């Protein structure tokens, strides 16, 4: 399932939720079903690999390993 951005029309909060394309999730802050899907920006071509590499390097420096594959974690 993809990650989508939503805006709650009732409490005016934004959130990113992992949902199916046709799902209508409730607001995690107030429970309202008045959620509006936000348009997302596509990743610039050719930059995704460098962005992921930089994010993984930062995560490694901070001791977070959840975004690494099992092979990269040495498991």
N, CA, C, O and CB atoms as a CASP TS submission, in Angstrom:
PFRMAT TS
TARGET T0000
AUTHOR 0000-0000-0000
METHOD Language model
MODEL 1
PARENT N/A
ATOM      1  N   UNK     1       0.831  -1.182   0.000  1.00  0.00           N
ATOM      2  CA  UNK     1       0.000   0.000   0.000  1.00  0.00           C
ATOM      3  C   UNK     1       0.877   1.247   0.000  1.00  0.00           C
ATOM      4  O   UNK     1       1.921   1.277   0.652  1.00  0.00           O
ATOM      5  CB  UNK     1      -0.946  -0.003   1.207  1.00  0.00           C
ATOM      6  N   UNK     2       0.455   2.266  -0.725  1.00  0.00           N
ATOM      7  CA  UNK     2       1.245   3.501  -0.777  1.00  0.00           C
ATOM      8  C   UNK     2       0.944   4.445   0.383  1.00  0.00           C
ATOM      9  O   UNK     2      -0.070   4.311   1.067  1.00  0.00           O
ATOM     10  CB  UNK     2       0.993   4.216  -2.086  1.00  0.00           C
ATOM     11  N   UNK     3       1.824   5.378   0.583  1.00  0.00           N
ATOM     12  CA  UNK     3       1.698   6.406   1.605  1.00  0.00           C
ATOM     13  C   UNK     3       1.072   7.629   0.956  1.00  0.00           C
ATOM     14  O   UNK     3       1.597   8.143  -0.031  1.00  0.00           O
ATOM     15  CB  UNK     3       3.081   6.748   2.252  1.00  0.00           C
ATOM     16  N   UNK     4      -0.045   8.099   1.501  1.00  0.00           N
ATOM     17  CA  UNK     4      -0.739   9.268   0.960  1.00  0.00           C
ATOM     18  C   UNK     4      -0.817  10.363   2.010  1.00  0.00           C
ATOM     19  O   UNK     4      -0.900  10.081   3.205  1.00  0.00           O
ATOM     20  CB  UNK     4      -2.151   8.892   0.475  1.00  0.00           C
ATOM     21  N   UNK     5      -0.789  11.615   1.561  1.00  0.00           N
ATOM     22  CA  UNK     5      -0.988  12.751   2.434  1.00  0.00           C
ATOM     23  C   UNK     5      -2.462  13.111   2.469  1.00  0.00           C
ATOM     24  O   UNK     5      -3.139  13.084   1.441  1.00  0.00           O
ATOM     25  CB  UNK     5      -0.145  13.947   1.976  1.00  0.00           C
ATOM     26  N   UNK     6      -2.965  13.451   3.662  1.00  0.00           N
ATOM     27  CA  UNK     6      -4.365  13.826   3.841  1.00  0.00           C
ATOM     28  C   UNK     6      -4.458  15.106   4.663  1.00  0.00           C
ATOM     29  O   UNK     6      -3.574  15.422   5.459  1.00  0.00           O
ATOM     30  CB  UNK     6      -5.157  12.685   4.522  1.00  0.00           C
ATOM     31  N   UNK     7      -5.549  15.831   4.449  1.00  0.00           N
ATOM     32  CA  UNK     7      -5.856  17.025   5.237  1.00  0.00           C
ATOM     33  C   UNK     7      -7.253  16.848   5.808  1.00  0.00           C
ATOM     34  O   UNK     7      -8.193  16.547   5.073  1.00  0.00           O
ATOM     35  CB  UNK     7      -5.755  18.339   4.372  1.00  0.00           C
ATOM     36  N   UNK     8      -7.395  17.033   7.121  1.00  0.00           N
ATOM     37  CA  UNK     8      -8.691  16.903   7.770  1.00  0.00           C
ATOM     38  C   UNK     8      -9.398  18.253   7.706  1.00  0.00           C
ATOM     39  O   UNK     8      -8.872  19.267   8.164  1.00  0.00           O
ATOM     40  CB  UNK     8      -8.540  16.414   9.245  1.00  0.00           C
ATOM     41  N   UNK     9     -10.586  18.248   7.137  1.00  0.00           N
ATOM     42  CA  UNK     9     -11.357  19.486   7.014  1.00  0.00           C
ATOM     43  C   UNK     9     -11.981  19.894   8.342  1.00  0.00           C
ATOM     44  O   UNK     9     -12.377  21.048   8.505  1.00  0.00           O
ATOM     45  CB  UNK     9     -12.445  19.328   5.959  1.00  0.00           C
ATOM     46  N   UNK    10     -12.076  18.977   9.287  1.00  0.00           N
ATOM     47  CA  UNK    10     -12.690  19.308  10.571  1.00  0.00           C
ATOM     48  C   UNK    10     -11.689  19.917  11.551  1.00  0.00           C
ATOM     49  O   UNK    10     -11.967  20.961  12.142  1.00  0.00           O
ATOM     50  CB  UNK    10     -13.313  18.067  11.180  1.00  0.00           C
ATOM     51  N   UNK    11     -10.530  19.283  11.734  1.00  0.00           N
ATOM     52  CA  UNK    11      -9.567  19.791  12.726  1.00  0.00           C
ATOM     53  C   UNK    11      -8.383  20.512  12.085  1.00  0.00           C
ATOM     54  O   UNK    11      -7.512  21.013  12.796  1.00  0.00           O
ATOM     55  CB  UNK    11      -9.053  18.646  13.581  1.00  0.00           C
ATOM     56  N   UNK    12      -8.337  20.575  10.747  1.00  0.00           N
ATOM     57  CA  UNK    12      -7.316  21.316  10.001  1.00  0.00           C
ATOM     58  C   UNK    12      -5.905  20.764  10.201  1.00  0.00           C
ATOM     59  O   UNK    12      -4.938  21.525  10.175  1.00  0.00           O
ATOM     60  CB  UNK    12      -7.346  22.767  10.406  1.00  0.00           C
ATOM     61  N   UNK    13      -5.775  19.450  10.402  1.00  0.00           N
ATOM     62  CA  UNK    13      -4.453  18.820  10.557  1.00  0.00           C
ATOM     63  C   UNK    13      -4.112  18.015   9.318  1.00  0.00           C
ATOM     64  O   UNK    13      -4.993  17.454   8.665  1.00  0.00           O
ATOM     65  CB  UNK    13      -4.414  17.912  11.811  1.00  0.00           C
ATOM     66  N   UNK    14      -2.827  17.964   8.999  1.00  0.00           N
ATOM     67  CA  UNK    14      -2.327  17.156   7.899  1.00  0.00           C
ATOM     68  C   UNK    14      -1.706  15.880   8.462  1.00  0.00           C
ATOM     69  O   UNK    14      -1.146  15.884   9.559  1.00  0.00           O
ATOM     70  CB  UNK    14      -1.294  17.950   7.049  1.00  0.00           C
ATOM     71  N   UNK    15      -1.810  14.784   7.698  1.00  0.00           N
ATOM     72  CA  UNK    15      -1.203  13.527   8.124  1.00  0.00           C
ATOM     73  C   UNK    15      -0.866  12.698   6.901  1.00  0.00           C
ATOM     74  O   UNK    15      -1.457  12.874   5.836  1.00  0.00           O
ATOM     75  CB  UNK    15      -2.143  12.744   9.072  1.00  0.00           C
ATOM     76  N   UNK    16       0.096  11.787   7.060  1.00  0.00           N
ATOM     77  CA  UNK    16       0.455  10.837   6.020  1.00  0.00           C
ATOM     78  C   UNK    16       0.027   9.466   6.512  1.00  0.00           C
ATOM     79  O   UNK    16       0.372   9.050   7.618  1.00  0.00           O
ATOM     80  CB  UNK    16       1.994  10.883   5.687  1.00  0.00           C
ATOM     81  N   UNK    17      -0.739   8.761   5.662  1.00  0.00           N
ATOM     82  CA  UNK    17      -1.284   7.474   6.063  1.00  0.00           C
ATOM     83  C   UNK    17      -1.001   6.423   5.001  1.00  0.00           C
ATOM     84  O   UNK    17      -1.009   6.711   3.804  1.00  0.00           O
ATOM     85  CB  UNK    17      -2.790   7.582   6.320  1.00  0.00           C
ATOM     86  N   UNK    18      -0.757   5.224   5.447  1.00  0.00           N
ATOM     87  CA  UNK    18      -0.519   4.086   4.568  1.00  0.00           C
ATOM     88  C   UNK    18      -1.870   3.422   4.313  1.00  0.00           C
ATOM     89  O   UNK    18      -2.357   2.654   5.143  1.00  0.00           O
ATOM     90  CB  UNK    18       0.519   3.072   5.194  1.00  0.00           C
ATOM     91  N   UNK    19      -2.476   3.725   3.153  1.00  0.00           N
ATOM     92  CA  UNK    19      -3.819   3.233   2.834  1.00  0.00           C
ATOM     93  C   UNK    19      -3.897   2.834   1.371  1.00  0.00           C
ATOM     94  O   UNK    19      -3.059   3.232   0.561  1.00  0.00           O
ATOM     95  CB  UNK    19      -4.885   4.300   3.153  1.00  0.00           C
ATOM     96  N   UNK    20      -4.910   2.045   1.041  1.00  0.00           N
ATOM     97  CA  UNK    20      -5.185   1.709  -0.342  1.00  0.00           C
ATOM     98  C   UNK    20      -5.733   2.926  -1.083  1.00  0.00           C
ATOM     99  O   UNK    20      -6.160   3.895  -0.456  1.00  0.00           O
ATOM    100  CB  UNK    20      -6.170   0.539  -0.424  1.00  0.00           C
ATOM    101  N   UNK    21      -5.722   2.880  -2.402  1.00  0.00           N
ATOM    102  CA  UNK    21      -6.127   4.032  -3.201  1.00  0.00           C
ATOM    103  C   UNK    21      -7.575   4.439  -2.949  1.00  0.00           C
ATOM    104  O   UNK    21      -7.872   5.631  -2.876  1.00  0.00           O
ATOM    105  CB  UNK    21      -5.933   3.732  -4.668  1.00  0.00           C
ATOM    106  N   UNK    22      -8.466   3.486  -2.816  1.00  0.00           N
ATOM    107  CA  UNK    22      -9.888   3.797  -2.642  1.00  0.00           C
ATOM    108  C   UNK    22     -10.323   3.927  -1.184  1.00  0.00           C
ATOM    109  O   UNK    22     -11.489   4.220  -0.922  1.00  0.00           O
ATOM    110  CB  UNK    22     -10.712   2.738  -3.302  1.00  0.00           C
ATOM    111  N   UNK    23      -9.421   3.718  -0.234  1.00  0.00           N
ATOM    112  CA  UNK    23      -9.780   3.797   1.184  1.00  0.00           C
ATOM    113  C   UNK    23     -10.065   5.238   1.595  1.00  0.00           C
ATOM    114  O   UNK    23      -9.454   6.179   1.090  1.00  0.00           O
ATOM    115  CB  UNK    23      -8.658   3.212   2.055  1.00  0.00           C
ATOM    116  N   UNK    24     -11.002   5.384   2.517  1.00  0.00           N
ATOM    117  CA  UNK    24     -11.341   6.682   3.104  1.00  0.00           C
ATOM    118  C   UNK    24     -11.042   6.602   4.596  1.00  0.00           C
ATOM    119  O   UNK    24     -11.928   6.257   5.378  1.00  0.00           O
ATOM    120  CB  UNK    24     -12.851   7.064   2.842  1.00  0.00           C
ATOM    121  N   UNK    25      -9.810   6.912   5.011  1.00  0.00           N
ATOM    122  CA  UNK    25      -9.423   6.726   6.415  1.00  0.00           C
ATOM    123  C   UNK    25      -9.983   7.831   7.313  1.00  0.00           C
ATOM    124  O   UNK    25     -10.244   8.943   6.855  1.00  0.00           O
ATOM    125  CB  UNK    25      -7.901   6.684   6.537  1.00  0.00           C
ATOM    126  N   UNK    26     -10.164   7.512   8.592  1.00  0.00           N
ATOM    127  CA  UNK    26     -10.541   8.559   9.548  1.00  0.00           C
ATOM    128  C   UNK    26      -9.304   9.381   9.929  1.00  0.00           C
ATOM    129  O   UNK    26      -8.170   8.920   9.801  1.00  0.00           O
ATOM    130  CB  UNK    26     -11.199   7.937  10.821  1.00  0.00           C
ATOM    131  N   UNK    27      -9.545  10.579  10.387  1.00  0.00           N
ATOM    132  CA  UNK    27      -8.447  11.448  10.841  1.00  0.00           C
ATOM    133  C   UNK    27      -7.833  10.852  12.103  1.00  0.00           C
ATOM    134  O   UNK    27      -8.562  10.532  13.042  1.00  0.00           O
ATOM    135  CB  UNK    27      -8.952  12.910  11.109  1.00  0.00           C
ATOM    136  N   UNK    28      -6.500  10.693  12.149  1.00  0.00           N
ATOM    137  CA  UNK    28      -5.876  10.139  13.355  1.00  0.00           C
ATOM    138  C   UNK    28      -5.966  11.088  14.547  1.00  0.00           C
ATOM    139  O   UNK    28      -5.845  10.646  15.690  1.00  0.00           O
ATOM    140  CB  UNK    28      -4.421   9.809  13.079  1.00  0.00           C
ATOM    141  N   UNK    29      -6.177  12.390  14.303  1.00  0.00           N
ATOM    142  CA  UNK    29      -6.231  13.358  15.397  1.00  0.00           C
ATOM    143  C   UNK    29      -7.622  13.466  16.017  1.00  0.00           C
ATOM    144  O   UNK    29      -7.754  13.498  17.240  1.00  0.00           O
ATOM    145  CB  UNK    29      -5.790  14.716  14.901  1.00  0.00           C
ATOM    146  N   UNK    30      -8.685  13.525  15.158  1.00  0.00           N
ATOM    147  CA  UNK    30     -10.023  13.765  15.699  1.00  0.00           C
ATOM    148  C   UNK    30     -11.037  12.682  15.348  1.00  0.00           C
ATOM    149  O   UNK    30     -12.143  12.681  15.889  1.00  0.00           O
ATOM    150  CB  UNK    30     -10.527  15.079  15.211  1.00  0.00           C
ATOM    151  N   UNK    31     -10.679  11.751  14.443  1.00  0.00           N
ATOM    152  CA  UNK    31     -11.581  10.674  14.083  1.00  0.00           C
ATOM    153  C   UNK    31     -12.581  11.010  12.991  1.00  0.00           C
ATOM    154  O   UNK    31     -13.368  10.150  12.595  1.00  0.00           O
ATOM    155  CB  UNK    31     -12.310  10.244  15.273  1.00  0.00           C
ATOM    156  N   UNK    32     -12.569  12.222  12.501  1.00  0.00           N
ATOM    157  CA  UNK    32     -13.500  12.644  11.454  1.00  0.00           C
ATOM    158  C   UNK    32     -13.224  11.915  10.149  1.00  0.00           C
ATOM    159  O   UNK    32     -12.085  11.543   9.866  1.00  0.00           O
ATOM    160  CB  UNK    32     -13.411  14.153  11.238  1.00  0.00           C
ATOM    161  N   UNK    33     -14.260  11.713   9.362  1.00  0.00           N
ATOM    162  CA  UNK    33     -14.122  11.095   8.042  1.00  0.00           C
ATOM    163  C   UNK    33     -14.029  12.159   6.947  1.00  0.00           C
ATOM    164  O   UNK    33     -14.065  11.824   5.763  1.00  0.00           O
ATOM    165  CB  UNK    33     -15.308  10.152   7.766  1.00  0.00           C
ATOM    166  N   UNK    34     -13.913  13.412   7.316  1.00  0.00           N
ATOM    167  CA  UNK    34     -13.841  14.501   6.344  1.00  0.00           C
ATOM    168  C   UNK    34     -12.385  14.744   5.928  1.00  0.00           C
ATOM    169  O   UNK    34     -11.849  15.841   6.086  1.00  0.00           O
ATOM    170  CB  UNK    34     -14.461  15.796   6.931  1.00  0.00           C
ATOM    171  N   UNK    35     -11.768  13.695   5.396  1.00  0.00           N
ATOM    172  CA  UNK    35     -10.364  13.764   4.988  1.00  0.00           C
ATOM    173  C   UNK    35     -10.269  14.017   3.491  1.00  0.00           C
ATOM    174  O   UNK    35     -10.991  13.418   2.695  1.00  0.00           O
ATOM    175  CB  UNK    35      -9.618  12.465   5.363  1.00  0.00           C
ATOM    176  N   UNK    36      -9.379  14.900   3.133  1.00  0.00           N
ATOM    177  CA  UNK    36      -9.144  15.235   1.726  1.00  0.00           C
ATOM    178  C   UNK    36      -7.741  14.769   1.350  1.00  0.00           C
ATOM    179  O   UNK    36      -6.768  15.090   2.032  1.00  0.00           O
ATOM    180  CB  UNK    36      -9.312  16.776   1.467  1.00  0.00           C
ATOM    181  N   UNK    37      -7.643  14.009   0.260  1.00  0.00           N
ATOM    182  CA  UNK    37      -6.335  13.522  -0.187  1.00  0.00           C
ATOM    183  C   UNK    37      -5.560  14.678  -0.799  1.00  0.00           C
ATOM    184  O   UNK    37      -6.096  15.426  -1.617  1.00  0.00           O
ATOM    185  CB  UNK    37      -6.486  12.355  -1.212  1.00  0.00           C
ATOM    186  N   UNK    38      -4.304  14.827  -0.404  1.00  0.00           N
ATOM    187  CA  UNK    38      -3.457  15.898  -0.922  1.00  0.00           C
ATOM    188  C   UNK    38      -2.681  15.419  -2.139  1.00  0.00           C
ATOM    189  O   UNK    38      -2.317  14.246  -2.235  1.00  0.00           O
ATOM    190  CB  UNK    38      -2.490  16.400   0.165  1.00  0.00           C
ATOM    191  N   UNK    39      -2.435  16.320  -3.052  1.00  0.00           N
ATOM    192  CA  UNK    39      -1.603  16.001  -4.212  1.00  0.00           C
ATOM    193  C   UNK    39      -0.161  15.872  -3.736  1.00  0.00           C
ATOM    194  O   UNK    39       0.316  16.692  -2.952  1.00  0.00           O
ATOM    195  CB  UNK    39      -1.735  17.096  -5.333  1.00  0.00           C
ATOM    196  N   UNK    40       0.524  14.852  -4.208  1.00  0.00           N
ATOM    197  CA  UNK    40       1.914  14.665  -3.803  1.00  0.00           C
ATOM    198  C   UNK    40       2.835  15.037  -4.948  1.00  0.00           C
ATOM    199  O   UNK    40       2.473  14.944  -6.121  1.00  0.00           O
ATOM    200  CB  UNK    40       2.168  13.212  -3.356  1.00  0.00           C
ATOM    201  N   UNK    41       4.013  15.455  -4.584  1.00  0.00           N
ATOM    202  CA  UNK    41       5.003  15.804  -5.596  1.00  0.00           C
ATOM    203  C   UNK    41       5.804  14.573  -5.956  1.00  0.00           C
ATOM    204  O   UNK    41       6.218  13.826  -5.070  1.00  0.00           O
ATOM    205  CB  UNK    41       5.932  16.933  -5.102  1.00  0.00           C
ATOM    206  N   UNK    42       6.031  14.345  -7.239  1.00  0.00           N
ATOM    207  CA  UNK    42       6.861  13.198  -7.623  1.00  0.00           C
ATOM    208  C   UNK    42       8.325  13.460  -7.296  1.00  0.00           C
ATOM    209  O   UNK    42       8.771  14.606  -7.235  1.00  0.00           O
ATOM    210  CB  UNK    42       6.701  12.891  -9.123  1.00  0.00           C
ATOM    211  N   UNK    43       9.045  12.393  -7.092  1.00  0.00           N
ATOM    212  CA  UNK    43      10.483  12.511  -6.842  1.00  0.00           C
ATOM    213  C   UNK    43      11.169  12.943  -8.129  1.00  0.00           C
ATOM    214  O   UNK    43      10.817  12.457  -9.204  1.00  0.00           O
ATOM    215  CB  UNK    43      11.080  11.166  -6.320  1.00  0.00           C
ATOM    216  N   UNK    44      12.135  13.841  -8.043  1.00  0.00           N
ATOM    217  CA  UNK    44      12.850  14.261  -9.253  1.00  0.00           C
ATOM    218  C   UNK    44      13.581  13.072  -9.880  1.00  0.00           C
ATOM    219  O   UNK    44      14.157  12.257  -9.159  1.00  0.00           O
ATOM    220  CB  UNK    44      13.854  15.397  -8.928  1.00  0.00           C
ATOM    221  N   UNK    45      13.565  12.962 -11.191  1.00  0.00           N
ATOM    222  CA  UNK    45      14.233  11.821 -11.828  1.00  0.00           C
ATOM    223  C   UNK    45      15.723  11.787 -11.522  1.00  0.00           C
ATOM    224  O   UNK    45      16.406  12.810 -11.576  1.00  0.00           O
ATOM    225  CB  UNK    45      14.022  11.864 -13.332  1.00  0.00           C
ATOM    226  N   UNK    46      16.211  10.603 -11.201  1.00  0.00           N
ATOM    227  CA  UNK    46      17.636  10.425 -10.961  1.00  0.00           C
ATOM    228  C   UNK    46      18.119  10.853  -9.592  1.00  0.00           C
ATOM    229  O   UNK    46      19.300  10.687  -9.285  1.00  0.00           O
ATOM    230  CB  UNK    46      18.386  11.162 -11.972  1.00  0.00           C
ATOM    231  N   UNK    47      17.255  11.393  -8.765  1.00  0.00           N
ATOM    232  CA  UNK    47      17.684  11.885  -7.451  1.00  0.00           C
ATOM    233  C   UNK    47      17.307  10.929  -6.319  1.00  0.00           C
ATOM    234  O   UNK    47      17.878  11.015  -5.232  1.00  0.00           O
ATOM    235  CB  UNK    47      17.075  13.252  -7.185  1.00  0.00           C
ATOM    236  N   UNK    48      16.369  10.031  -6.550  1.00  0.00           N
ATOM    237  CA  UNK    48      15.870   9.167  -5.482  1.00  0.00           C
ATOM    238  C   UNK    48      16.975   8.343  -4.837  1.00  0.00           C
ATOM    239  O   UNK    48      16.999   8.194  -3.615  1.00  0.00           O
ATOM    240  CB  UNK    48      14.801   8.246  -6.020  1.00  0.00           C
ATOM    241  N   UNK    49      17.883   7.808  -5.633  1.00  0.00           N
ATOM    242  CA  UNK    49      18.955   6.972  -5.097  1.00  0.00           C
ATOM    243  C   UNK    49      19.851   7.780  -4.157  1.00  0.00           C
ATOM    244  O   UNK    49      20.236   7.287  -3.097  1.00  0.00           O
ATOM    245  CB  UNK    49      19.791   6.368  -6.242  1.00  0.00           C
ATOM    246  N   UNK    50      20.183   9.007  -4.531  1.00  0.00           N
ATOM    247  CA  UNK    50      21.034   9.846  -3.680  1.00  0.00           C
ATOM    248  C   UNK    50      20.305  10.275  -2.414  1.00  0.00           C
ATOM    249  O   UNK    50      20.911  10.353  -1.345  1.00  0.00           O
ATOM    250  CB  UNK    50      21.505  11.078  -4.449  1.00  0.00           C
ATOM    251  N   UNK    51      19.006  10.556  -2.527  1.00  0.00           N
ATOM    252  CA  UNK    51      18.230  10.944  -1.361  1.00  0.00           C
ATOM    253  C   UNK    51      18.162   9.780  -0.380  1.00  0.00           C
ATOM    254  O   UNK    51      18.328   9.975   0.824  1.00  0.00           O
ATOM    255  CB  UNK    51      16.814  11.396  -1.770  1.00  0.00           C
ATOM    256  N   UNK    52      17.917   8.563  -0.885  1.00  0.00           N
ATOM    257  CA  UNK    52      17.857   7.385  -0.023  1.00  0.00           C
ATOM    258  C   UNK    52      19.214   7.128   0.624  1.00  0.00           C
ATOM    259  O   UNK    52      19.276   6.778   1.803  1.00  0.00           O
ATOM    260  CB  UNK    52      17.405   6.151  -0.825  1.00  0.00           C
ATOM    261  N   UNK    53      20.277   7.292  -0.110  1.00  0.00           N
ATOM    262  CA  UNK    53      21.617   7.075   0.431  1.00  0.00           C
ATOM    263  C   UNK    53      21.901   8.056   1.568  1.00  0.00           C
ATOM    264  O   UNK    53      22.445   7.671   2.603  1.00  0.00           O
ATOM    265  CB  UNK    53      22.679   7.220  -0.678  1.00  0.00           C
ATOM    266  N   UNK    54      21.530   9.330   1.374  1.00  0.00           N
ATOM    267  CA  UNK    54      21.742  10.340   2.407  1.00  0.00           C
ATOM    268  C   UNK    54      20.887  10.056   3.637  1.00  0.00           C
ATOM    269  O   UNK    54      21.350  10.222   4.766  1.00  0.00           O
ATOM    270  CB  UNK    54      21.431  11.734   1.860  1.00  0.00           C
ATOM    271  N   UNK    55      19.634   9.626   3.427  1.00  0.00           N
ATOM    272  CA  UNK    55      18.747   9.319   4.551  1.00  0.00           C
ATOM    273  C   UNK    55      19.267   8.124   5.339  1.00  0.00           C
ATOM    274  O   UNK    55      19.222   8.117   6.569  1.00  0.00           O
ATOM    275  CB  UNK    55      17.320   9.043   4.053  1.00  0.00           C
ATOM    276  N   UNK    56      19.761   7.111   4.627  1.00  0.00           N
ATOM    277  CA  UNK    56      20.296   5.938   5.320  1.00  0.00           C
ATOM    278  C   UNK    56      21.575   6.278   6.091  1.00  0.00           C
ATOM    279  O   UNK    56      21.801   5.754   7.181  1.00  0.00           O
ATOM    280  CB  UNK    56      20.573   4.813   4.317  1.00  0.00           C
ATOM    281  N   UNK    57      22.395   7.141   5.534  1.00  0.00           N
ATOM    282  CA  UNK    57      23.618   7.553   6.235  1.00  0.00           C
ATOM    283  C   UNK    57      23.257   8.295   7.523  1.00  0.00           C
ATOM    284  O   UNK    57      23.872   8.070   8.565  1.00  0.00           O
ATOM    285  CB  UNK    57      24.502   8.451   5.322  1.00  0.00           C
ATOM    286  N   UNK    58      22.262   9.177   7.450  1.00  0.00           N
ATOM    287  CA  UNK    58      21.826   9.906   8.642  1.00  0.00           C
ATOM    288  C   UNK    58      21.242   8.947   9.671  1.00  0.00           C
ATOM    289  O   UNK    58      21.524   9.069  10.863  1.00  0.00           O
ATOM    290  CB  UNK    58      20.792  10.983   8.272  1.00  0.00           C
ATOM    291  N   UNK    59      20.423   7.988   9.215  1.00  0.00           N
ATOM    292  CA  UNK    59      19.835   7.006  10.129  1.00  0.00           C
ATOM    293  C   UNK    59      20.926   6.183  10.815  1.00  0.00           C
ATOM    294  O   UNK    59      20.836   5.905  12.011  1.00  0.00           O
ATOM    295  CB  UNK    59      18.865   6.078   9.372  1.00  0.00           C
ATOM    296  N   UNK    60      21.947   5.795  10.067  1.00  0.00           N
ATOM    297  CA  UNK    60      23.048   5.015  10.648  1.00  0.00           C
ATOM    298  C   UNK    60      23.787   5.831  11.703  1.00  0.00           C
ATOM    299  O   UNK    60      24.150   5.306  12.755  1.00  0.00           O
ATOM    300  CB  UNK    60      24.029   4.557   9.549  1.00  0.00           C
ATOM    301  N   UNK    61      24.011   7.122  11.420  1.00  0.00           N
ATOM    302  CA  UNK    61      24.684   7.983  12.400  1.00  0.00           C
ATOM    303  C   UNK    61      23.869   8.098  13.685  1.00  0.00           C
ATOM    304  O   UNK    61      24.431   8.193  14.777  1.00  0.00           O
ATOM    305  CB  UNK    61      24.929   9.378  11.808  1.00  0.00           C
ATOM    306  N   UNK    62      22.530   8.090  13.549  1.00  0.00           N
ATOM    307  CA  UNK    62      21.650   8.247  14.700  1.00  0.00           C
ATOM    308  C   UNK    62      21.307   6.911  15.365  1.00  0.00           C
ATOM    309  O   UNK    62      20.642   6.888  16.400  1.00  0.00           O
ATOM    310  CB  UNK    62      20.379   8.948  14.278  1.00  0.00           C
ATOM    311  N   UNK    63      21.762   5.791  14.771  1.00  0.00           N
ATOM    312  CA  UNK    63      21.526   4.482  15.363  1.00  0.00           C
ATOM    313  C   UNK    63      20.200   3.848  14.990  1.00  0.00           C
ATOM    314  O   UNK    63      19.791   2.872  15.618  1.00  0.00           O
ATOM    315  CB  UNK    63      21.606   4.589  16.824  1.00  0.00           C
ATOM    316  N   UNK    64      19.513   4.382  13.975  1.00  0.00           N
ATOM    317  CA  UNK    64      18.233   3.814  13.530  1.00  0.00           C
ATOM    318  C   UNK    64      18.507   2.874  12.369  1.00  0.00           C
ATOM    319  O   UNK    64      19.100   3.292  11.374  1.00  0.00           O
ATOM    320  CB  UNK    64      17.218   4.936  13.113  1.00  0.00           C
ATOM    321  N   UNK    65      18.103   1.647  12.462  1.00  0.00           N
ATOM    322  CA  UNK    65      18.370   0.672  11.417  1.00  0.00           C
ATOM    323  C   UNK    65      17.105   0.170  10.727  1.00  0.00           C
ATOM    324  O   UNK    65      17.186  -0.734   9.895  1.00  0.00           O
ATOM    325  CB  UNK    65      19.119  -0.488  11.993  1.00  0.00           C
ATOM    326  N   UNK    66      15.945   0.727  11.046  1.00  0.00           N
ATOM    327  CA  UNK    66      14.694   0.197  10.516  1.00  0.00           C
ATOM    328  C   UNK    66      14.545   0.396   9.016  1.00  0.00           C
ATOM    329  O   UNK    66      13.763  -0.318   8.388  1.00  0.00           O
ATOM    330  CB  UNK    66      13.539   0.836  11.217  1.00  0.00           C
ATOM    331  N   UNK    67      15.263   1.339   8.417  1.00  0.00           N
ATOM    332  CA  UNK    67      15.114   1.550   6.972  1.00  0.00           C
ATOM    333  C   UNK    67      16.192   0.820   6.167  1.00  0.00           C
ATOM    334  O   UNK    67      16.352   1.080   4.974  1.00  0.00           O
ATOM    335  CB  UNK    67      15.159   3.043   6.655  1.00  0.00           C
ATOM    336  N   UNK    68      16.924  -0.078   6.798  1.00  0.00           N
ATOM    337  CA  UNK    68      17.927  -0.873   6.110  1.00  0.00           C
ATOM    338  C   UNK    68      17.376  -2.276   5.865  1.00  0.00           C
ATOM    339  O   UNK    68      16.579  -2.770   6.663  1.00  0.00           O
ATOM    340  CB  UNK    68      19.243  -0.930   6.928  1.00  0.00           C
ATOM    341  N   UNK    69      17.780  -2.916   4.794  1.00  0.00           N
ATOM    342  CA  UNK    69      17.374  -4.293   4.524  1.00  0.00           C
ATOM    343  C   UNK    69      18.071  -5.230   5.510  1.00  0.00           C
ATOM    344  O   UNK    69      19.028  -4.845   6.181  1.00  0.00           O
ATOM    345  CB  UNK    69      17.705  -4.692   3.057  1.00  0.00           C
ATOM    346  N   UNK    70      17.575  -6.463   5.585  1.00  0.00           N
ATOM    347  CA  UNK    70      18.185  -7.442   6.485  1.00  0.00           C
ATOM    348  C   UNK    70      19.649  -7.660   6.118  1.00  0.00           C
ATOM    349  O   UNK    70      20.494  -7.811   7.000  1.00  0.00           O
ATOM    350  CB  UNK    70      17.418  -8.779   6.437  1.00  0.00           C
ATOM    351  N   UNK    71      19.953  -7.676   4.815  1.00  0.00           N
ATOM    352  CA  UNK    71      21.333  -7.872   4.369  1.00  0.00           C
ATOM    353  C   UNK    71      22.215  -6.714   4.819  1.00  0.00           C
ATOM    354  O   UNK    71      23.339  -6.929   5.272  1.00  0.00           O
ATOM    355  CB  UNK    71      21.390  -8.019   2.842  1.00  0.00           C
ATOM    356  N   UNK    72      21.711  -5.487   4.695  1.00  0.00           N
ATOM    357  CA  UNK    72      22.494  -4.319   5.105  1.00  0.00           C
ATOM    358  C   UNK    72      22.711  -4.266   6.604  1.00  0.00           C
ATOM    359  O   UNK    72      23.698  -3.697   7.070  1.00  0.00           O
ATOM    360  CB  UNK    72      21.813  -3.051   4.651  1.00  0.00           C
ATOM    361  N   UNK    73      21.789  -4.859   7.372  1.00  0.00           N
ATOM    362  CA  UNK    73      21.929  -4.884   8.831  1.00  0.00           C
ATOM    363  C   UNK    73      22.798  -6.036   9.284  1.00  0.00           C
ATOM    364  O   UNK    73      23.114  -6.139  10.469  1.00  0.00           O
ATOM    365  CB  UNK    73      20.564  -4.977   9.496  1.00  0.00           C
ATOM    366  N   UNK    74      23.199  -6.922   8.350  1.00  0.00           N
ATOM    367  CA  UNK    74      24.050  -8.047   8.694  1.00  0.00           C
ATOM    368  C   UNK    74      23.299  -9.207   9.315  1.00  0.00           C
ATOM    369  O   UNK    74      23.875 -10.006  10.054  1.00  0.00           O
ATOM    370  CB  UNK    74      25.113  -7.600   9.621  1.00  0.00           C
ATOM    371  N   UNK    75      22.014  -9.299   9.015  1.00  0.00           N
ATOM    372  CA  UNK    75      21.205 -10.405   9.575  1.00  0.00           C
ATOM    373  C   UNK    75      21.101 -11.557   8.627  1.00  0.00           C
ATOM    374  O   UNK    75      20.460 -12.559   8.943  1.00  0.00           O
ATOM    375  CB  UNK    75      19.815  -9.929   9.928  1.00  0.00           C
TER
END
